[in-house]
Amino acid sequence: AQKITQTQPGMFVQEKEAVTLDCTYDTSDPSYGLFWYKQPSSGEMIFLIYQGSYDQQNATEGRYSLNFQKARKSANLVISASQLGDSAMYFCAMREGLRDSSYKLIFGSGTRLLVRP
Amino acid sequence: NAGVTQTPKFQVLKTGQSMTLQCAQDMNHNSMYWYRQDPGMGLRLIYYSASEGTTDKGEVPNGYNVSRLNKREFSLRLESAAPSQTSVYFCASRQNRDWVNQPQHFGDGTRLSIL
């Protein structure tokens, strides 16, 4: 069974500094994908970044990058130059399998990030 | 740019009452999903619909039914609400493409309280 673990319930970071949010996963499927979503206090879910299991390079999207270590089964989100607006809940999620009809996401329990001015 | 629209945004029910949560997307997506989010937990999949005319159970389907009315709309029904179903419900949609990195797009959620 697949599983996503986020071990940091809450974190603080100083504005303009970088922060790493941890995510480990467990799957027996060689084909999978990892997503990060942001949930601000307003409640909506915002897609941030994606990493595929066969991708050769770590994903990057603006200030977001993914530190993907396949052998360790970790997919940590790195936010550079933190901003006050980054304060939110962050969820790591995994899709298992490449067949489109089996596209389902399993979510971790989330990490609440608070950016200090 | 509506995206995924959920109605209502808030609802309070009494135990045993029934209710249908509505979800509509205007992105011509094939797949639609219903999740619930309980305090301190991530989202858990209730039901999903990979395409119009099909529905499948997710991780926590008990106590719920769904209808994929057409390509745009996917409703979630609680036939006899229970306090354990107090949660925030999210609808999501996604385009089915060959590229596996198509993300799911979420609505703003429905906060449901059952007394």
Interface residues (C-beta under 8 A of the other chain):
Chain A: I4 Q6 P9 S31 G33 F35 Y37 S42 G43 E44 M45 F47 Y50 G52 F91 A93 R95 L98 D100 S101 Y103 K104 L105 I106 F107 G108 S109 G110
Chain B: S31 Y33 G40 M41 G42 L43 R44 L45 Y48 A50 G58 E59 V88 F90 A92 R94 N96 R97 D98 V100 N101 P103 Q104 H105 F106 G107 D108 G109
